Amino acid sequence: MAQRFEHCRLVGNGITYLGRTGLFEDKGDKTGNEFQAWDYLEKEGWELVAVVNDDKGRPVAYFKRPASKN
């Protein structure tokens, strides 16, 4: 059986979770600041996959972690 992952992205202090279809879900978190967002994701088991700049030049970090077996 193939390993399944869930994904999210971080822009500034805003975390957006990606749906299983690859489309953005209407679910997000705001943390106090960018440092706290990175710390939160690390503690929740998220692994950094890539960092790219968006069309406004802001860094966007993409993360993954193993999906729960629900």
N, C-alpha and C positions, 0 to 999 in steps of 0.2 A: 504494500500500500504506500502510495506517495505521501510525503510530508506536506501538510497544508500550512499556510502562513496567513496571518492577518497583517495589514499594512496601515501606516499612517504617515502623515507629513507634518513638519513643523516649520512655520514661518513666524519669526519673532517669538512671541510667547503663545501663539495660537496653534493648537494641535487639531488636525482634521483626520478623522478615521476613514479609511477606504473600505468600501463594501466588497463583498465576495465577487461581485461581477467586475470589479475594477473601477466602478464609478464611485464618486464621492457620496457618502451617506450624509444625511442631515444630522450629523453628530459631531460635536467638537468640544474641546476644553480650552479654557484660558487659564494660564497659570500666572503667578505674580509677576515674574520677569523671565527673560530668556534662559538665564542660568537655572532657575527653578524648573522650567520646562524640560531642559536636558536632563536634570537630576531625576525628575519624576519618570521620564521615559526609561532611563537606565534602571531605576529601581523596579519598574514594572516589567522588565525583561525584554525591552525593545532593543534591537540591534541596528546600528546605522548601516544603511545600504549605499546611499549616494547623497551628495550635496550638489545642487545646480542653482544657477541664478534664474529668477523669473524675469519677465519682460520689464520689470522696474529695477532690475539689478539687485534685488534682495535675495539672500541665500535661502534656499528651500531644502530642508533635510528630509530624506525619506528613510523610514524604518520598517523593520519586519520583526515578527516573533511567531513562534509556533502557535497555531490556532488550537483552541480547546476542542476536545473531541465530543462536541454536542451534536 
